[in-house]
Amino acid sequence: MWIFKSTINKNLNSFALLLVRVVAGGLMLTHGIMKYKMLMGPGPVKFADPIGIGENLTLALAVFAELVCSALIILGFATRLAALPPIVTMVVAVFVVHAHQGLEQQELPILYLLIYIVVLITGSGKYSIDRIIPRKKRYIFS
């Protein structure tokens, strides 16, 4: 039965990576849009400043990670690089913002952190913009 095979099907793996990128990135976009509206809205910004860089800058960095980087991850463009800011954001969310609130509050950021680490390790897969960008071949002895 195919369900017990341990061989790797590259097309299926690439499809799974596409699915993970689109679903996780799309769900994270909702958080980013909400924060973007907060950043651009009238009145003073009320946002946590867990690392002491100011509420406005913290919120702007969260918007960048959750909105811009999520869009890049969905498209599969500069995917590994785009995964870094959300990883940092989720590390701060898990170990600083929600550190004393227990697993119930840490669960979602931990799941996002895991997904972004997997994307960082695996890359975007076959179904991505990264795949169609030509790369220079590097030769050690040329």
N, CA, C and O atoms as CSV, one atom per row, in Angstrom:
chain,resi,resn,atom,element,x,y,z
A,1,MET,N,N,0.836,-1.200,0.000
A,1,MET,CA,C,0.000,0.000,0.000
A,1,MET,C,C,0.872,1.252,0.000
A,1,MET,O,O,1.915,1.289,0.654
A,2,TRP,N,N,0.449,2.264,-0.725
A,2,TRP,CA,C,1.209,3.511,-0.838
A,2,TRP,C,C,1.322,4.230,0.494
A,2,TRP,O,O,2.254,5.009,0.693
A,3,ILE,N,N,0.412,3.993,1.394
A,3,ILE,CA,C,0.411,4.725,2.669
A,3,ILE,C,C,1.592,4.339,3.552
A,3,ILE,O,O,1.986,5.109,4.429
A,4,PHE,N,N,2.155,3.168,3.332
A,4,PHE,CA,C,3.267,2.695,4.151
A,4,PHE,C,C,4.625,2.855,3.476
A,4,PHE,O,O,5.649,2.475,4.044
A,5,LYS,N,N,4.640,3.412,2.274
A,5,LYS,CA,C,5.910,3.616,1.577
A,5,LYS,C,C,6.690,4.742,2.257
A,5,LYS,O,O,6.117,5.734,2.708
A,6,SER,N,N,7.985,4.567,2.318
A,6,SER,CA,C,8.823,5.598,2.923
A,6,SER,C,C,9.678,6.327,1.896
A,6,SER,O,O,10.534,7.134,2.259
A,7,THR,N,N,9.451,6.050,0.617
A,7,THR,CA,C,10.188,6.744,-0.427
A,7,THR,C,C,9.633,8.153,-0.590
A,7,THR,O,O,8.486,8.429,-0.238
A,8,ILE,N,N,10.454,9.027,-1.121
A,8,ILE,CA,C,10.072,10.422,-1.281
A,8,ILE,C,C,9.566,10.667,-2.691
A,8,ILE,O,O,10.242,10.345,-3.668
A,9,ASN,N,N,8.392,11.229,-2.791
A,9,ASN,CA,C,7.831,11.656,-4.064
A,9,ASN,C,C,8.001,13.169,-4.120
A,9,ASN,O,O,7.298,13.898,-3.421
A,10,LYS,N,N,8.928,13.646,-4.946
A,10,LYS,CA,C,9.258,15.072,-4.970
A,10,LYS,C,C,8.065,15.944,-5.356
A,10,LYS,O,O,7.894,17.031,-4.803
A,11,ASN,N,N,7.242,15.485,-6.290
A,11,ASN,CA,C,6.063,16.272,-6.675
A,11,ASN,C,C,5.079,16.393,-5.522
A,11,ASN,O,O,4.524,17.464,-5.277
A,12,LEU,N,N,4.870,15.296,-4.823
A,12,LEU,CA,C,3.958,15.310,-3.687
A,12,LEU,C,C,4.512,16.166,-2.548
A,12,LEU,O,O,3.763,16.891,-1.893
A,13,ASN,N,N,5.817,16.082,-2.314
A,13,ASN,CA,C,6.441,16.927,-1.297
A,13,ASN,C,C,6.320,18.404,-1.661
A,13,ASN,O,O,6.033,19.235,-0.799
A,14,SER,N,N,6.535,18.729,-2.911
A,14,SER,CA,C,6.406,20.122,-3.343
A,14,SER,C,C,4.971,20.612,-3.212
A,14,SER,O,O,4.734,21.762,-2.842
A,15,PHE,N,N,4.019,19.744,-3.515
A,15,PHE,CA,C,2.614,20.117,-3.334
A,15,PHE,C,C,2.309,20.335,-1.851
A,15,PHE,O,O,1.595,21.273,-1.497
A,16,ALA,N,N,2.843,19.482,-0.992
A,16,ALA,CA,C,2.638,19.639,0.452
A,16,ALA,C,C,3.245,20.953,0.942
A,16,ALA,O,O,2.646,21.645,1.765
A,17,LEU,N,N,4.435,21.298,0.437
A,17,LEU,CA,C,5.059,22.578,0.807
A,17,LEU,C,C,4.214,23.758,0.320
A,17,LEU,O,O,4.057,24.748,1.036
A,18,LEU,N,N,3.676,23.655,-0.883
A,18,LEU,CA,C,2.780,24.702,-1.392
A,18,LEU,C,C,1.572,24.852,-0.476
A,18,LEU,O,O,1.194,25.966,-0.114
A,19,LEU,N,N,0.979,23.744,-0.108
A,19,LEU,CA,C,-0.187,23.758,0.774
A,19,LEU,C,C,0.149,24.399,2.120
A,19,LEU,O,O,-0.608,25.232,2.618
A,20,VAL,N,N,1.269,24.015,2.702
A,20,VAL,CA,C,1.697,24.590,3.985
A,20,VAL,C,C,1.953,26.088,3.844
A,20,VAL,O,O,1.529,26.876,4.690
A,21,ARG,N,N,2.650,26.484,2.768
A,21,ARG,CA,C,2.952,27.903,2.553
A,21,ARG,C,C,1.684,28.723,2.407
A,21,ARG,O,O,1.554,29.778,3.028
A,22,VAL,N,N,0.749,28.253,1.596
A,22,VAL,CA,C,-0.475,29.019,1.313
A,22,VAL,C,C,-1.385,29.085,2.539
A,22,VAL,O,O,-1.906,30.152,2.865
A,23,VAL,N,N,-1.579,27.961,3.215
A,23,VAL,CA,C,-2.484,27.955,4.372
A,23,VAL,C,C,-1.885,28.723,5.550
A,23,VAL,O,O,-2.539,29.602,6.110
A,24,ALA,N,N,-0.654,28.400,5.928
A,24,ALA,CA,C,-0.035,29.098,7.067
A,24,ALA,C,C,0.172,30.580,6.757
A,24,ALA,O,O,-0.096,31.439,7.597
A,25,GLY,N,N,0.651,30.872,5.549
A,25,GLY,CA,C,0.840,32.270,5.164
A,25,GLY,C,C,-0.464,33.029,5.110
A,25,GLY,O,O,-0.536,34.175,5.551
A,26,GLY,N,N,-1.499,32.403,4.573
A,26,GLY,CA,C,-2.813,33.048,4.505
A,26,GLY,C,C,-3.398,33.312,5.876
A,26,GLY,O,O,-3.961,34.379,6.120
A,27,LEU,N,N,-3.270,32.349,6.773
A,27,LEU,CA,C,-3.767,32.558,8.133
A,27,LEU,C,C,-2.968,33.645,8.848
A,27,LEU,O,O,-3.536,34.456,9.579
A,28,MET,N,N,-1.656,33.662,8.638
A,28,MET,CA,C,-0.836,34.700,9.271
A,28,MET,C,C,-1.140,36.076,8.684
A,28,MET,O,O,-1.045,37.083,9.386
A,29,LEU,N,N,-1.503,36.127,7.404
A,29,LEU,CA,C,-1.884,37.403,6.787
A,29,LEU,C,C,-3.027,38.080,7.550
A,29,LEU,O,O,-3.058,39.305,7.665
A,30,THR,N,N,-3.955,37.291,8.066
A,30,THR,CA,C,-5.075,37.882,8.813
A,30,THR,C,C,-4.572,38.620,10.045
A,30,THR,O,O,-5.093,39.680,10.393
A,31,HIS,N,N,-3.567,38.066,10.701
A,31,HIS,CA,C,-2.965,38.746,11.861
A,31,HIS,C,C,-2.241,40.012,11.405
A,31,HIS,O,O,-2.330,41.058,12.049
A,32,GLY,N,N,-1.528,39.904,10.292
A,32,GLY,CA,C,-0.783,41.053,9.772
A,32,GLY,C,C,-1.693,42.188,9.329
A,32,GLY,O,O,-1.386,43.356,9.565
A,33,ILE,N,N,-2.812,41.857,8.687
A,33,ILE,CA,C,-3.763,42.890,8.245
A,33,ILE,C,C,-4.345,43.621,9.449
A,33,ILE,O,O,-4.483,44.845,9.438
A,34,MET,N,N,-4.682,42.866,10.481
A,34,MET,CA,C,-5.222,43.469,11.695
A,34,MET,C,C,-4.199,44.424,12.323
A,34,MET,O,O,-4.551,45.520,12.760
A,35,LYS,N,N,-2.956,44.006,12.362
A,35,LYS,CA,C,-1.902,44.851,12.935
A,35,LYS,C,C,-1.614,46.049,12.032
A,35,LYS,O,O,-1.322,47.137,12.529
A,36,TYR,N,N,-1.690,45.865,10.726
A,36,TYR,CA,C,-1.498,46.982,9.790
A,36,TYR,C,C,-2.558,48.053,10.017
A,36,TYR,O,O,-2.244,49.243,10.049
A,37,LYS,N,N,-3.814,47.635,10.175
A,37,LYS,CA,C,-4.889,48.598,10.448
A,37,LYS,C,C,-4.654,49.320,11.759
A,37,LYS,O,O,-4.949,50.509,11.880
A,38,MET,N,N,-4.123,48.605,12.745
A,38,MET,CA,C,-3.801,49.214,14.030
A,38,MET,C,C,-2.679,50.249,13.862
A,38,MET,O,O,-2.731,51.331,14.446
A,39,LEU,N,N,-1.677,49.906,13.066
A,39,LEU,CA,C,-0.532,50.795,12.837
A,39,LEU,C,C,-0.942,52.055,12.095
A,39,LEU,O,O,-0.487,53.150,12.426
A,40,MET,N,N,-1.802,51.905,11.091
A,40,MET,CA,C,-2.209,53.035,10.260
A,40,MET,C,C,-3.442,53.766,10.789
A,40,MET,O,O,-3.824,54.809,10.257
A,41,GLY,N,N,-4.051,53.231,11.813
A,41,GLY,CA,C,-5.278,53.819,12.342
A,41,GLY,C,C,-5.019,55.134,13.066
A,41,GLY,O,O,-3.878,55.485,13.366
A,42,PRO,N,N,-6.108,55.852,13.340
A,42,PRO,CA,C,-5.978,57.106,14.067
A,42,PRO,C,C,-5.647,56.856,15.538
A,42,PRO,O,O,-5.948,55.796,16.088
A,43,GLY,N,N,-5.048,57.813,16.135
A,43,GLY,CA,C,-4.754,57.704,17.556
A,43,GLY,C,C,-3.425,57.027,17.829
A,43,GLY,O,O,-2.770,56.506,16.926
A,44,PRO,N,N,-3.045,57.049,19.089
A,44,PRO,CA,C,-1.758,56.457,19.465
A,44,PRO,C,C,-1.798,54.923,19.370
A,44,PRO,O,O,-2.844,54.298,19.539
A,45,VAL,N,N,-0.641,54.352,19.099
A,45,VAL,CA,C,-0.514,52.898,18.999
A,45,VAL,C,C,-0.464,52.312,20.404
A,45,VAL,O,O,0.302,52.761,21.257
A,46,LYS,N,N,-1.292,51.306,20.622
A,46,LYS,CA,C,-1.281,50.550,21.885
A,46,LYS,C,C,-0.891,49.122,21.521
A,46,LYS,O,O,-1.722,48.334,21.070
A,47,PHE,N,N,0.376,48.802,21.721
A,47,PHE,CA,C,0.877,47.487,21.347
A,47,PHE,C,C,1.983,47.105,22.318
A,47,PHE,O,O,2.699,47.973,22.816
A,48,ALA,N,N,2.126,45.838,22.585
A,48,ALA,CA,C,3.166,45.359,23.496
A,48,ALA,C,C,4.552,45.732,22.977
A,48,ALA,O,O,4.789,45.762,21.769
A,49,ASP,N,N,5.461,46.014,23.906
A,49,ASP,CA,C,6.846,46.329,23.556
A,49,ASP,C,C,7.763,45.396,24.356
A,49,ASP,O,O,8.467,45.833,25.266
A,50,PRO,N,N,7.744,44.096,24.001
A,50,PRO,CA,C,8.443,43.118,24.835
A,50,PRO,C,C,9.964,43.198,24.815
A,50,PRO,O,O,10.618,42.703,25.733
A,51,ILE,N,N,10.536,43.813,23.786
A,51,ILE,CA,C,12.003,43.870,23.727
A,51,ILE,C,C,12.530,45.295,23.854
A,51,ILE,O,O,13.716,45.539,23.635
A,52,GLY,N,N,11.658,46.238,24.204
A,52,GLY,CA,C,12.077,47.589,24.539
A,52,GLY,C,C,12.531,48.469,23.393
A,52,GLY,O,O,13.440,49.280,23.570
A,53,ILE,N,N,11.923,48.335,22.216
A,53,ILE,CA,C,12.310,49.186,21.083
A,53,ILE,C,C,11.222,50.203,20.737
A,53,ILE,O,O,11.351,50.950,19.767
A,54,GLY,N,N,10.169,50.227,21.518
A,54,GLY,CA,C,9.068,51.157,21.281
A,54,GLY,C,C,7.873,50.457,20.642
A,54,GLY,O,O,8.023,49.536,19.839
A,55,GLU,N,N,6.692,50.916,21.016
A,55,GLU,CA,C,5.463,50.285,20.524
A,55,GLU,C,C,5.310,50.405,19.012
A,55,GLU,O,O,4.944,49.436,18.348
A,56,ASN,N,N,5.589,51.593,18.461
A,56,ASN,CA,C,5.430,51.803,17.012
A,56,ASN,C,C,6.369,50.909,16.203
A,56,ASN,O,O,5.947,50.269,15.240
A,57,LEU,N,N,7.631,50.869,16.594
A,57,LEU,CA,C,8.604,50.052,15.857
A,57,LEU,C,C,8.300,48.565,16.019
A,57,LEU,O,O,8.402,47.801,15.059
A,58,THR,N,N,7.933,48.158,17.214
A,58,THR,CA,C,7.573,46.755,17.443
A,58,THR,C,C,6.398,46.350,16.563
A,58,THR,O,O,6.411,45.290,15.937
A,59,LEU,N,N,5.373,47.217,16.523
A,59,LEU,CA,C,4.200,46.931,15.694
A,59,LEU,C,C,4.576,46.919,14.210
A,59,LEU,O,O,4.107,46.057,13.466
A,60,ALA,N,N,5.407,47.854,13.772
A,60,ALA,CA,C,5.830,47.907,12.367
A,60,ALA,C,C,6.598,46.638,11.987
A,60,ALA,O,O,6.403,46.101,10.896
A,61,LEU,N,N,7.459,46.161,12.870
A,61,LEU,CA,C,8.202,44.923,12.591
A,61,LEU,C,C,7.278,43.713,12.554
A,61,LEU,O,O,7.465,42.806,11.742
A,62,ALA,N,N,6.279,43.699,13.434
A,62,ALA,CA,C,5.298,42.610,13.413
A,62,ALA,C,C,4.493,42.638,12.116
A,62,ALA,O,O,4.216,41.589,11.536
A,63,VAL,N,N,4.118,43.828,11.662
A,63,VAL,CA,C,3.391,43.966,10.389
A,63,VAL,C,C,4.257,43.462,9.242
A,63,VAL,O,O,3.776,42.735,8.373
A,64,PHE,N,N,5.523,43.841,9.234
A,64,PHE,CA,C,6.427,43.376,8.187
A,64,PHE,C,C,6.513,41.852,8.179
A,64,PHE,O,O,6.405,41.225,7.125
A,65,ALA,N,N,6.707,41.260,9.356
A,65,ALA,CA,C,6.850,39.803,9.449
A,65,ALA,C,C,5.566,39.079,9.075
A,65,ALA,O,O,5.594,38.087,8.347
A,66,GLU,N,N,4.433,39.579,9.579
A,66,GLU,CA,C,3.174,38.859,9.418
A,66,GLU,C,C,2.441,39.176,8.115
A,66,GLU,O,O,1.646,38.363,7.646
A,67,LEU,N,N,2.693,40.325,7.534
A,67,LEU,CA,C,1.997,40.716,6.310
A,67,LEU,C,C,2.908,40.551,5.087
A,67,LEU,O,O,2.599,39.782,4.177
A,68,VAL,N,N,4.009,41.263,5.076
A,68,VAL,CA,C,4.906,41.252,3.915
A,68,VAL,C,C,5.572,39.877,3.746
A,68,VAL,O,O,5.540,39.292,2.664
A,69,CYS,N,N,6.165,39.379,4.816
A,69,CYS,CA,C,6.868,38.093,4.717
A,69,CYS,C,C,5.906,36.943,4.448
A,69,CYS,O,O,6.250,36.005,3.730
A,70,SER,N,N,4.702,37.006,5.019
A,70,SER,CA,C,3.713,35.960,4.738
A,70,SER,C,C,3.329,35.961,3.267
A,70,SER,O,O,3.176,34.898,2.665
A,71,ALA,N,N,3.172,37.139,2.687
A,71,ALA,CA,C,2.849,37.223,1.254
A,71,ALA,C,C,3.987,36.633,0.418
A,71,ALA,O,O,3.736,35.912,-0.548
A,72,LEU,N,N,5.225,36.933,0.780
A,72,LEU,CA,C,6.375,36.375,0.058
A,72,LEU,C,C,6.431,34.856,0.188
A,72,LEU,O,O,6.758,34.156,-0.771
A,73,ILE,N,N,6.113,34.353,1.374
A,73,ILE,CA,C,6.119,32.909,1.595
A,73,ILE,C,C,5.020,32.241,0.774
A,73,ILE,O,O,5.244,31.183,0.187
A,74,ILE,N,N,3.849,32.843,0.727
A,74,ILE,CA,C,2.758,32.295,-0.086
A,74,ILE,C,C,3.186,32.190,-1.544
A,74,ILE,O,O,2.944,31.175,-2.196
A,75,LEU,N,N,3.822,33.238,-2.052
A,75,LEU,CA,C,4.276,33.251,-3.443
A,75,LEU,C,C,5.479,32.340,-3.676
A,75,LEU,O,O,5.751,31.928,-4.804
A,76,GLY,N,N,6.185,32.036,-2.604
A,76,GLY,CA,C,7.407,31.254,-2.756
A,76,GLY,C,C,8.527,32.084,-3.326
A,76,GLY,O,O,9.316,31.599,-4.137
A,77,PHE,N,N,8.605,33.336,-2.909
A,77,PHE,CA,C,9.630,34.255,-3.397
A,77,PHE,C,C,10.563,34.617,-2.247
A,77,PHE,O,O,10.121,35.153,-1.231
A,78,ALA,N,N,11.857,34.324,-2.404
A,78,ALA,CA,C,12.850,34.542,-1.343
A,78,ALA,C,C,12.361,33.880,-0.054
A,78,ALA,O,O,12.429,34.464,1.028
A,79,THR,N,N,11.878,32.671,-0.192
A,79,THR,CA,C,11.143,31.997,0.870
A,79,THR,C,C,11.955,31.800,2.143
A,79,THR,O,O,11.481,32.108,3.237
A,80,ARG,N,N,13.149,31.300,2.011
A,80,ARG,CA,C,13.958,31.066,3.216
A,80,ARG,C,C,14.280,32.381,3.924
A,80,ARG,O,O,14.222,32.459,5.151
A,81,LEU,N,N,14.612,33.392,3.165
A,81,LEU,CA,C,14.877,34.705,3.750
A,81,LEU,C,C,13.605,35.286,4.374
A,81,LEU,O,O,13.652,35.872,5.456
A,82,ALA,N,N,12.483,35.123,3.694
A,82,ALA,CA,C,11.206,35.641,4.200
A,82,ALA,C,C,10.736,34.903,5.446
A,82,ALA,O,O,9.925,35.439,6.202
A,83,ALA,N,N,11.219,33.701,5.677
A,83,ALA,CA,C,10.818,32.942,6.868
A,83,ALA,C,C,11.514,33.437,8.136
A,83,ALA,O,O,11.037,33.176,9.240
A,84,LEU,N,N,12.616,34.135,7.995
A,84,LEU,CA,C,13.371,34.569,9.179
A,84,LEU,C,C,12.619,35.572,10.070
A,84,LEU,O,O,12.543,35.346,11.277
A,85,PRO,N,N,12.059,36.671,9.529
A,85,PRO,CA,C,11.329,37.592,10.414
A,85,PRO,C,C,10.144,36.951,11.145
A,85,PRO,O,O,9.965,37.216,12.333
A,86,PRO,N,N,9.321,36.113,10.480
A,86,PRO,CA,C,8.258,35.446,11.247
A,86,PRO,C,C,8.799,34.496,12.324
A,86,PRO,O,O,8.175,34.333,13.372
A,87,ILE,N,N,9.940,33.876,12.075
A,87,ILE,CA,C,10.545,33.016,13.097
A,87,ILE,C,C,10.913,33.852,14.321
A,87,ILE,O,O,10.615,33.473,15.454
A,88,VAL,N,N,11.560,34.986,14.086
A,88,VAL,CA,C,11.929,35.869,15.200
A,88,VAL,C,C,10.675,36.351,15.924
A,88,VAL,O,O,10.637,36.364,17.155
A,89,THR,N,N,9.659,36.743,15.174
A,89,THR,CA,C,8.401,37.211,15.771
A,89,THR,C,C,7.772,36.127,16.636
A,89,THR,O,O,7.305,36.406,17.740
A,90,MET,N,N,7.757,34.901,16.146
A,90,MET,CA,C,7.140,33.808,16.908
A,90,MET,C,C,7.985,33.419,18.124
A,90,MET,O,O,7.433,33.043,19.158
A,91,VAL,N,N,9.301,33.503,18.018
A,91,VAL,CA,C,10.166,33.251,19.181
A,91,VAL,C,C,9.860,34.272,20.278
A,91,VAL,O,O,9.734,33.913,21.449
A,92,VAL,N,N,9.741,35.538,19.898
A,92,VAL,CA,C,9.399,36.576,20.872
A,92,VAL,C,C,8.006,36.321,21.455
A,92,VAL,O,O,7.803,36.463,22.661
A,93,ALA,N,N,7.050,35.947,20.606
A,93,ALA,CA,C,5.691,35.674,21.081
A,93,ALA,C,C,5.682,34.520,22.084
A,93,ALA,O,O,5.027,34.608,23.123
A,94,VAL,N,N,6.400,33.446,21.781
A,94,VAL,CA,C,6.386,32.251,22.646
A,94,VAL,C,C,7.169,32.483,23.937
A,94,VAL,O,O,6.674,32.207,25.029
A,95,PHE,N,N,8.395,32.991,23.803
A,95,PHE,CA,C,9.303,33.014,24.950
A,95,PHE,C,C,9.340,34.339,25.711
A,95,PHE,O,O,9.939,34.415,26.784
A,96,VAL,N,N,8.707,35.381,25.170
A,96,VAL,CA,C,8.692,36.662,25.876
A,96,VAL,C,C,7.254,37.089,26.176
A,96,VAL,O,O,6.878,37.221,27.341
A,97,VAL,N,N,6.453,37.303,25.136
A,97,VAL,CA,C,5.100,37.831,25.313
A,97,VAL,C,C,4.218,36.865,26.101
A,97,VAL,O,O,3.550,37.264,27.055
A,98,HIS,N,N,4.217,35.597,25.699
A,98,HIS,CA,C,3.328,34.612,26.335
A,98,HIS,C,C,4.071,33.665,27.273
A,98,HIS,O,O,3.543,32.609,27.622
A,99,ALA,N,N,5.276,34.021,27.684
A,99,ALA,CA,C,6.120,33.122,28.477
A,99,ALA,C,C,5.454,32.656,29.769
A,99,ALA,O,O,5.609,31.500,30.164
A,100,HIS,N,N,4.724,33.533,30.419
A,100,HIS,CA,C,4.140,33.186,31.721
A,100,HIS,C,C,2.646,32.924,31.635
A,100,HIS,O,O,1.974,32.833,32.662
A,101,GLN,N,N,2.119,32.801,30.428
A,101,GLN,CA,C,0.687,32.602,30.260
A,101,GLN,C,C,0.317,31.138,30.032
A,101,GLN,O,O,-0.865,30.802,29.955
A,102,GLY,N,N,1.291,30.293,29.928
A,102,GLY,CA,C,1.020,28.875,29.778
A,102,GLY,C,C,0.842,28.440,28.341
A,102,GLY,O,O,0.777,29.254,27.419
A,103,LEU,N,N,0.766,27.132,28.179
A,103,LEU,CA,C,0.713,26.512,26.852
A,103,LEU,C,C,-0.516,26.940,26.051
A,103,LEU,O,O,-0.460,27.009,24.823
A,104,GLU,N,N,-1.600,27.220,26.720
A,104,GLU,CA,C,-2.825,27.615,26.006
A,104,GLU,C,C,-2.595,28.863,25.150
A,104,GLU,O,O,-3.110,28.950,24.035
A,105,GLN,N,N,-1.834,29.818,25.658
A,105,GLN,CA,C,-1.537,31.035,24.898
A,105,GLN,C,C,-0.327,30.860,23.987
A,105,GLN,O,O,-0.179,31.598,23.013
A,106,GLN,N,N,0.534,29.901,24.287
A,106,GLN,CA,C,1.747,29.682,23.496
A,106,GLN,C,C,1.521,28.738,22.324
A,106,GLN,O,O,2.327,28.700,21.394
A,107,GLU,N,N,0.449,27.988,22.359
A,107,GLU,CA,C,0.225,26.919,21.384
A,107,GLU,C,C,0.247,27.420,19.937
A,107,GLU,O,O,0.977,26.865,19.115
A,108,LEU,N,N,-0.518,28.434,19.612
A,108,LEU,CA,C,-0.573,28.926,18.231
A,108,LEU,C,C,0.771,29.483,17.764
A,108,LEU,O,O,1.218,29.128,16.673
A,109,PRO,N,N,1.439,30.347,18.548
A,109,PRO,CA,C,2.755,30.799,18.082
A,109,PRO,C,C,3.769,29.669,17.945
A,109,PRO,O,O,4.645,29.733,17.082
A,110,ILE,N,N,3.666,28.626,18.788
A,110,ILE,CA,C,4.571,27.480,18.652
A,110,ILE,C,C,4.319,26.765,17.328
A,110,ILE,O,O,5.267,26.373,16.648
A,111,LEU,N,N,3.058,26.592,16.958
A,111,LEU,CA,C,2.739,25.939,15.678
A,111,LEU,C,C,3.263,26.755,14.499
A,111,LEU,O,O,3.855,26.203,13.572
A,112,TYR,N,N,3.043,28.077,14.534
A,112,TYR,CA,C,3.577,28.926,13.470
A,112,TYR,C,C,5.099,28.858,13.445
A,112,TYR,O,O,5.695,28.785,12.370
A,113,LEU,N,N,5.728,28.881,14.600
A,113,LEU,CA,C,7.186,28.790,14.675
A,113,LEU,C,C,7.676,27.505,14.018
A,113,LEU,O,O,8.627,27.529,13.237
A,114,LEU,N,N,7.040,26.400,14.328
A,114,LEU,CA,C,7.412,25.123,13.733
A,114,LEU,C,C,7.254,25.150,12.216
A,114,LEU,O,O,8.134,24.686,11.491
A,115,ILE,N,N,6.144,25.688,11.737
A,115,ILE,CA,C,5.905,25.768,10.296
A,115,ILE,C,C,6.973,26.618,9.614
A,115,ILE,O,O,7.505,26.231,8.573
A,116,TYR,N,N,7.286,27.773,10.197
A,116,TYR,CA,C,8.288,28.645,9.572
A,116,TYR,C,C,9.682,28.029,9.621
A,116,TYR,O,O,10.478,28.247,8.708
A,117,ILE,N,N,9.991,27.271,10.657
A,117,ILE,CA,C,11.282,26.575,10.703
A,117,ILE,C,C,11.342,25.504,9.611
A,117,ILE,O,O,12.373,25.346,8.957
A,118,VAL,N,N,10.257,24.777,9.414
A,118,VAL,CA,C,10.202,23.774,8.347
A,118,VAL,C,C,10.391,24.443,6.983
A,118,VAL,O,O,11.125,23.932,6.137
A,119,VAL,N,N,9.734,25.579,6.773
A,119,VAL,CA,C,9.880,26.313,5.506
A,119,VAL,C,C,11.320,26.802,5.338
A,119,VAL,O,O,11.862,26.756,4.234
A,120,LEU,N,N,11.939,27.266,6.417
A,120,LEU,CA,C,13.335,27.695,6.361
A,120,LEU,C,C,14.242,26.532,5.956
A,120,LEU,O,O,15.142,26.700,5.134
A,121,ILE,N,N,14.006,25.370,6.526
A,121,ILE,CA,C,14.843,24.194,6.244
A,121,ILE,C,C,14.598,23.654,4.837
A,121,ILE,O,O,15.547,23.359,4.110
A,122,THR,N,N,13.334,23.524,4.454
A,122,THR,CA,C,13.008,22.855,3.183
A,122,THR,C,C,13.024,23.779,1.977
A,122,THR,O,O,13.241,23.327,0.852
A,123,GLY,N,N,12.800,25.057,2.196
A,123,GLY,CA,C,12.631,25.975,1.076
A,123,GLY,C,C,11.205,25.919,0.568
A,123,GLY,O,O,10.324,25.361,1.222
A,124,SER,N,N,10.984,26.492,-0.589
A,124,SER,CA,C,9.610,26.659,-1.080
A,124,SER,C,C,9.094,25.495,-1.909
A,124,SER,O,O,7.885,25.365,-2.101
A,125,GLY,N,N,9.977,24.656,-2.397
A,125,GLY,CA,C,9.539,23.547,-3.230
A,125,GLY,C,C,9.418,23.935,-4.692
A,125,GLY,O,O,9.767,25.046,-5.090
A,126,LYS,N,N,8.925,23.012,-5.471
A,126,LYS,CA,C,8.855,23.141,-6.933
A,126,LYS,C,C,7.843,24.196,-7.387
A,126,LYS,O,O,8.064,24.871,-8.393
A,127,TYR,N,N,6.752,24.342,-6.664
A,127,TYR,CA,C,5.674,25.239,-7.073
A,127,TYR,C,C,5.854,26.597,-6.409
A,127,TYR,O,O,5.146,26.944,-5.464
A,128,SER,N,N,6.823,27.365,-6.926
A,128,SER,CA,C,7.168,28.646,-6.314
A,128,SER,C,C,7.883,29.545,-7.312
A,128,SER,O,O,8.360,29.092,-8.352
A,129,ILE,N,N,7.945,30.804,-6.978
A,129,ILE,CA,C,8.707,31.744,-7.798
A,129,ILE,C,C,10.202,31.448,-7.657
A,129,ILE,O,O,10.958,31.578,-8.619
A,130,ASP,N,N,10.623,31.050,-6.455
A,130,ASP,CA,C,12.033,30.709,-6.250
A,130,ASP,C,C,12.516,29.688,-7.282
A,130,ASP,O,O,13.658,29.751,-7.739
A,131,ARG,N,N,11.674,28.783,-7.630
A,131,ARG,CA,C,12.037,27.694,-8.546
A,131,ARG,C,C,12.312,28.209,-9.967
A,131,ARG,O,O,13.134,27.637,-10.683
A,132,ILE,N,N,11.630,29.281,-10.372
A,132,ILE,CA,C,11.785,29.745,-11.751
A,132,ILE,C,C,12.833,30.847,-11.908
A,132,ILE,O,O,13.140,31.259,-13.026
A,133,ILE,N,N,13.378,31.320,-10.793
A,133,ILE,CA,C,14.415,32.345,-10.874
A,133,ILE,C,C,15.728,31.673,-11.265
A,133,ILE,O,O,16.178,30.745,-10.594
A,134,PRO,N,N,16.348,32.148,-12.364
A,134,PRO,CA,C,17.612,31.531,-12.774
A,134,PRO,C,C,18.710,31.818,-11.750
A,134,PRO,O,O,18.777,32.893,-11.155
A,135,ARG,N,N,19.546,30.835,-11.575
A,135,ARG,CA,C,20.651,30.971,-10.626
A,135,ARG,C,C,21.969,30.800,-11.355
A,135,ARG,O,O,22.084,30.038,-12.314
A,136,LYS,N,N,22.951,31.529,-10.874
A,136,LYS,CA,C,24.288,31.363,-11.425
A,136,LYS,C,C,24.880,30.059,-10.923
A,136,LYS,O,O,24.740,29.702,-9.753
A,137,LYS,N,N,25.534,29.368,-11.817
A,137,LYS,CA,C,26.234,28.169,-11.372
A,137,LYS,C,C,27.573,28.599,-10.794
A,137,LYS,O,O,28.291,29.400,-11.392
A,138,ARG,N,N,27.893,28.069,-9.652
A,138,ARG,CA,C,29.155,28.414,-9.008
A,138,ARG,C,C,30.108,27.238,-9.140
A,138,ARG,O,O,29.777,26.088,-8.849
A,139,TYR,N,N,31.268,27.570,-9.579
A,139,TYR,CA,C,32.295,26.543,-9.700
A,139,TYR,C,C,33.452,26.911,-8.782
A,139,TYR,O,O,33.951,28.036,-8.808
A,140,ILE,N,N,33.860,25.965,-7.990
A,140,ILE,CA,C,34.941,26.228,-7.055
A,140,ILE,C,C,36.256,26.444,-7.794
A,140,ILE,O,O,37.009,27.368,-7.484
A,141,PHE,N,N,36.521,25.598,-8.759
A,141,PHE,CA,C,37.760,25.694,-9.534
A,141,PHE,C,C,37.421,26.075,-10.974
A,141,PHE,O,O,37.203,25.202,-11.814
A,142,SER,N,N,37.378,27.346,-11.252
A,142,SER,CA,C,37.056,27.740,-12.632
A,142,SER,C,C,38.183,28.492,-13.283
A,142,SER,O,O,38.070,28.893,-14.442
